[in-house]
Amino acid sequence: MARLSGYASAGVLNRSEAPGLREAATRLFDESKAATCRWLNGTGHRTTRGGTWRPETLDRVLSNPRIAGLDSEGNSLGYEETVLEPELYQRLMAHWAEQRNRQGERREAYEYLLTSGASTCGGCGWSMIGARVDGDAAPSYRCPTPEPGVASCGSVRMNADRLETGVAEEVLADLMRPGSAARLLRLQQDVQGEVARLDAHVGSGDERLKSLKALRSNGTLVEPAYIAADKETRRDLRDARARLRSLRPMAELPVADVVNWVQWWQEASRDVLRALIGLVVRRVHVLPSGGGRHLDPMERVRIDWRLPAA
């Protein structure tokens, strides 16, 4: 079973993590999860995987009854020490339930790292989308429900925190391999070259459209041919602009002088992290769960890398 934050092992506290979680639990009676996460991150507390705290992660950790030495039925597991006292845990769960019942807890907008084609369903190949099962659920990735025009299977889902944390670890491990920094810069230079070409292509779009109108005016293009050519040119320009929107953040990433990738990752914004993943990863494939047998999230993930081998 994966290590729960605050514990070194079952019933044995992690002395550097447990005090922060206790303080966070008490703050949550007066502060939002987002504010509590800002306090945790600002005071140097990190998750078990070294990441920054987010509301969904804090919710998942503190909602786990093992944090108070209890099983799913509320019975004691016999831990010698617990991160939270059972009474504090039960009060916090009741407090959150009361918030939901009274006004419906306002959920923070979640910035997904692996949507817009960055992750695909390992069952059918369709692009994964970000979603919640219900208003109280943590963010997750799922294959969309099949419908007319959407040939998806709708059967693959994965918790966003598990997927994104696993992918982050793989990306960081890859970037810290010898020679990866130089290959990353070469890859970024290729992207910068494509951005320059697309900029020029989009910049000449108005002239191409004007040329088509001139060809129609002088009779070179009959009306049906002009309509088809104009439609195709506009479609091409839309695709080029969309490609530019996805590539430009990658081209502008400040990666040339990074020394400590772990620290860089922890301090970067979600937009920057999304761009870095897009620069080094071609696609993340999320495989079916196999009946929930996978404790390691990366057993369900296959990554296609952009970064060429040394």
C-alpha positions as CSV (number, residue, x, y, z in Angstrom):
1,M,0.0,0.0,0.0
2,A,1.3,3.4,-0.9
3,R,2.7,5.5,2.0
4,L,0.2,8.0,3.4
5,S,1.5,11.4,4.0
6,G,2.4,12.0,7.7
7,Y,3.5,8.4,8.2
8,A,6.8,6.7,7.6
9,S,5.0,3.4,7.9
10,A,1.7,2.1,9.4
11,G,1.5,3.6,12.9
12,V,4.9,5.2,12.7
13,L,4.9,9.0,12.2
14,N,7.0,10.9,9.7
15,R,8.2,13.6,12.0
16,S,8.7,16.2,9.3
17,E,5.3,15.7,7.8
18,A,2.9,15.0,10.6
19,P,3.0,18.4,12.4
20,G,2.2,20.3,9.2
21,L,-0.8,18.1,8.6
22,R,-2.1,18.5,12.1
23,E,-1.8,22.2,11.8
24,A,-3.5,22.1,8.4
25,A,-6.4,20.1,9.9
26,T,-7.0,22.7,12.6
27,R,-6.8,25.6,10.1
28,L,-9.5,24.0,7.9
29,F,-12.2,24.8,10.4
30,D,-11.6,28.5,9.7
31,E,-9.9,28.6,6.3
32,S,-10.6,27.1,2.8
33,K,-8.6,24.2,1.5
34,A,-6.9,26.5,-1.0
35,A,-5.8,28.9,1.7
36,T,-4.5,26.0,3.8
37,C,-2.6,24.7,0.9
38,R,-1.0,28.1,0.4
39,W,0.1,28.0,4.0
40,L,1.5,24.4,3.7
41,N,3.4,25.3,0.5
42,G,4.6,28.6,1.9
43,T,6.0,27.0,5.0
44,G,7.9,24.4,3.0
45,H,5.6,21.4,3.5
46,R,5.5,19.0,0.5
47,T,3.5,15.8,-0.4
48,T,5.1,12.4,-0.1
49,R,6.2,12.7,-3.8
50,G,7.8,16.1,-3.2
51,G,5.0,18.1,-4.9
52,T,3.2,21.1,-3.7
53,W,-0.1,20.7,-1.9
54,R,-3.4,21.3,-3.9
55,P,-6.9,21.3,-2.4
56,E,-7.8,18.0,-4.0
57,T,-4.6,16.3,-2.7
58,L,-5.2,17.7,0.8
59,D,-8.8,16.6,0.7
60,R,-7.8,13.1,-0.3
61,V,-5.1,12.7,2.4
62,L,-7.1,14.1,5.3
63,S,-10.3,12.2,4.3
64,N,-8.4,8.9,4.5
65,P,-9.4,7.3,7.9
66,R,-5.9,5.9,8.2
67,I,-4.7,9.5,8.9
68,A,-6.4,8.9,12.3
69,G,-5.5,5.2,12.6
70,L,-9.0,4.0,11.6
71,D,-10.2,1.6,9.0
72,S,-13.0,2.4,6.5
73,E,-15.6,1.3,9.2
74,G,-14.2,3.7,11.8
75,N,-12.5,0.9,13.8
76,S,-9.1,1.4,15.3
77,L,-6.1,-0.1,13.4
78,G,-4.1,-0.2,16.6
79,Y,-1.6,2.4,15.5
80,E,0.8,3.5,18.3
81,E,0.7,7.1,17.0
82,T,-1.6,8.8,14.6
83,V,-1.3,12.0,12.5
84,L,-4.7,13.2,13.7
85,E,-6.5,12.2,16.8
86,P,-9.7,10.3,15.9
87,E,-11.8,13.0,17.5
88,L,-10.2,15.7,15.4
89,Y,-10.6,13.6,12.2
90,Q,-14.3,13.0,12.9
91,R,-14.9,16.7,13.7
92,L,-13.2,17.7,10.4
93,M,-15.3,15.2,8.4
94,A,-18.4,16.5,10.0
95,H,-17.4,20.1,9.3
96,W,-16.8,19.3,5.7
97,A,-20.2,17.4,5.4
98,E,-22.0,20.4,7.1
99,Q,-20.4,22.8,4.6
100,R,-21.6,20.7,1.7
101,N,-25.1,20.3,3.1
102,R,-25.5,24.0,4.0
103,Q,-24.3,25.6,0.8
104,G,-22.6,23.1,-1.4
105,E,-18.8,23.5,-1.1
106,R,-17.6,25.8,-3.8
107,R,-15.0,23.8,-5.8
108,E,-11.8,25.5,-7.0
109,A,-11.3,25.4,-10.7
110,Y,-8.8,22.7,-11.5
111,E,-6.1,23.3,-14.1
112,Y,-5.5,19.9,-15.8
113,L,-2.1,19.2,-17.1
114,L,-2.9,16.4,-19.6
115,T,-6.1,17.4,-21.5
116,S,-6.4,18.8,-25.1
117,G,-5.0,15.7,-26.6
118,A,-2.0,15.3,-24.2
119,S,-3.5,12.1,-22.8
120,T,-5.5,9.4,-24.6
121,C,-7.6,6.4,-23.5
122,G,-5.6,3.2,-23.7
123,G,-8.8,1.3,-24.5
124,C,-10.0,3.2,-27.6
125,G,-7.5,5.9,-28.3
126,W,-9.8,8.8,-27.7
127,S,-8.6,12.0,-26.0
128,M,-9.1,12.0,-22.3
129,I,-11.1,14.9,-20.7
130,G,-11.0,16.4,-17.2
131,A,-14.1,15.7,-15.1
132,R,-15.5,15.0,-11.7
133,V,-17.8,12.1,-11.0
134,D,-20.0,14.5,-8.8
135,G,-19.7,17.8,-7.1
136,D,-17.8,16.3,-4.1
137,A,-15.3,14.2,-6.1
138,A,-11.7,14.9,-6.8
139,P,-10.7,15.9,-10.3
140,S,-10.1,12.9,-12.6
141,Y,-9.4,12.1,-16.3
142,R,-11.9,10.0,-18.2
143,C,-12.6,8.8,-21.6
144,P,-15.8,10.6,-22.8
145,T,-19.1,8.9,-23.0
146,P,-19.8,7.6,-26.5
147,E,-22.4,9.5,-28.4
148,P,-23.1,10.3,-32.1
149,G,-19.8,11.5,-33.6
150,V,-17.8,10.5,-30.6
151,A,-16.5,6.9,-31.1
152,S,-15.1,6.6,-27.5
153,C,-15.5,3.7,-25.1
154,G,-16.2,5.8,-22.0
155,S,-14.8,3.1,-19.8
156,V,-11.4,4.4,-18.6
157,R,-11.0,6.8,-15.7
158,M,-8.1,7.8,-13.5
159,N,-7.7,10.2,-10.5
160,A,-6.0,13.4,-11.7
161,D,-3.6,13.5,-8.8
162,R,-2.4,9.9,-9.3
163,L,-2.0,10.4,-13.1
164,E,-0.3,13.8,-13.0
165,T,2.0,12.9,-10.1
166,G,3.1,9.7,-11.8
167,V,3.8,11.5,-15.1
168,A,5.6,14.3,-13.3
169,E,8.0,11.8,-11.7
170,E,8.7,10.1,-15.0
171,V,9.3,13.5,-16.7
172,L,11.7,14.7,-13.9
173,A,13.5,11.4,-13.9
174,D,14.0,11.6,-17.7
175,L,15.2,15.2,-17.5
176,M,17.8,14.4,-14.9
177,R,19.4,11.7,-17.1
178,P,22.9,12.6,-18.5
179,G,22.6,14.5,-21.7
180,S,18.9,15.2,-21.4
181,A,19.4,18.9,-21.0
182,A,21.2,19.3,-24.3
183,R,18.6,17.2,-26.1
184,L,15.8,19.2,-24.5
185,L,17.3,22.4,-25.9
186,R,17.6,20.9,-29.3
187,L,14.0,19.9,-29.2
188,Q,13.0,23.3,-28.1
189,Q,15.0,24.8,-31.0
190,D,13.0,22.6,-33.4
191,V,9.8,23.9,-31.8
192,Q,11.0,27.5,-32.1
193,G,11.7,26.9,-35.8
194,E,8.2,25.6,-36.3
195,V,6.7,28.5,-34.5
196,A,8.6,30.9,-36.8
197,R,7.4,29.1,-39.9
198,L,3.8,29.1,-38.6
199,D,4.0,32.8,-37.7
200,A,5.0,33.5,-41.3
201,H,2.3,31.2,-42.7
202,V,-0.4,32.9,-40.6
203,G,1.0,36.3,-41.3
204,S,0.6,35.7,-45.1
205,G,-3.0,34.5,-44.7
206,D,-4.7,37.8,-45.5
207,E,-2.7,38.1,-48.7
208,R,-3.7,34.5,-49.8
209,L,-7.3,35.3,-49.2
210,K,-7.0,38.5,-51.2
211,S,-5.3,36.6,-54.0
212,L,-8.2,34.2,-54.2
213,K,-10.7,37.0,-54.4
214,A,-8.6,38.6,-57.2
215,L,-8.6,35.2,-59.1
216,R,-12.4,35.1,-58.8
217,S,-12.8,38.7,-60.0
218,N,-10.7,38.1,-63.1
219,G,-12.5,34.9,-64.0
220,T,-9.6,32.6,-63.3
221,L,-11.6,30.8,-60.5
222,V,-15.2,30.0,-61.1
223,E,-17.5,30.6,-58.0
224,P,-17.6,26.9,-56.8
225,A,-13.8,26.6,-57.0
226,Y,-13.4,30.0,-55.2
227,I,-15.7,28.9,-52.4
228,A,-13.9,25.6,-51.9
229,A,-10.4,27.3,-52.0
230,D,-11.5,30.0,-49.6
231,K,-13.0,27.5,-47.2
232,E,-9.8,25.4,-47.3
233,T,-7.5,28.3,-46.8
234,R,-9.5,29.5,-43.8
235,R,-9.5,26.0,-42.3
236,D,-5.7,25.8,-42.8
237,L,-5.3,29.2,-41.0
238,R,-7.5,28.1,-38.1
239,D,-5.4,24.9,-37.7
240,A,-2.1,26.9,-37.9
241,R,-3.3,29.3,-35.2
242,A,-4.4,26.4,-33.0
243,R,-1.0,24.8,-33.5
244,L,0.7,28.1,-32.7
245,R,-1.2,28.4,-29.4
246,S,0.0,25.0,-28.3
247,L,3.6,25.4,-29.5
248,R,4.4,28.9,-28.4
249,P,4.4,28.2,-24.6
250,M,6.9,25.4,-25.3
251,A,9.1,27.6,-27.5
252,E,9.2,30.2,-24.7
253,L,9.9,27.9,-21.8
254,P,12.8,29.2,-19.6
255,V,14.7,25.9,-19.5
256,A,18.2,26.8,-20.7
257,D,19.7,27.4,-17.3
258,V,17.7,25.0,-15.1
259,V,20.0,23.3,-12.5
260,N,17.6,21.7,-10.1
261,W,14.6,20.3,-12.0
262,V,12.7,19.2,-8.9
263,Q,12.8,22.7,-7.4
264,W,11.9,24.2,-10.8
265,W,8.9,21.9,-11.0
266,Q,7.7,22.7,-7.5
267,E,7.9,26.5,-8.2
268,A,6.5,26.6,-11.8
269,S,3.0,27.6,-12.6
270,R,0.5,25.0,-14.0
271,D,0.7,26.7,-17.5
272,V,4.5,26.3,-17.5
273,L,4.3,22.6,-16.3
274,R,1.8,21.9,-19.1
275,A,4.1,23.4,-21.6
276,L,7.1,21.4,-20.4
277,I,5.2,18.1,-20.5
278,G,4.1,19.0,-24.0
279,L,7.7,19.6,-25.0
280,V,9.0,16.3,-23.9
281,V,6.0,14.0,-24.1
282,R,4.2,13.2,-27.3
283,R,1.3,11.4,-25.6
284,V,0.3,9.8,-22.3
285,H,-1.8,6.7,-22.7
286,V,-4.1,5.8,-19.8
287,L,-4.7,2.1,-19.6
288,P,-7.8,0.4,-18.2
289,S,-7.7,-0.2,-14.5
290,G,-7.8,-4.0,-14.6
291,G,-10.2,-4.2,-11.6
292,G,-8.3,-1.8,-9.4
293,R,-5.3,-4.0,-8.9
294,H,-2.7,-1.3,-9.6
295,L,-1.2,0.4,-6.5
296,D,1.4,2.1,-8.6
297,P,-0.4,4.5,-10.9
298,M,2.3,4.1,-13.6
299,E,1.3,0.5,-14.1
300,R,-1.6,2.0,-15.9
301,V,0.3,4.6,-17.9
302,R,2.4,4.4,-21.1
303,I,4.3,7.5,-22.2
304,D,5.4,8.3,-25.8
305,W,8.4,10.6,-25.5
306,R,9.4,13.3,-27.9
307,L,12.9,13.6,-26.4
308,P,15.2,11.6,-28.7
309,A,17.5,9.0,-27.2
310,A,21.1,9.9,-26.7
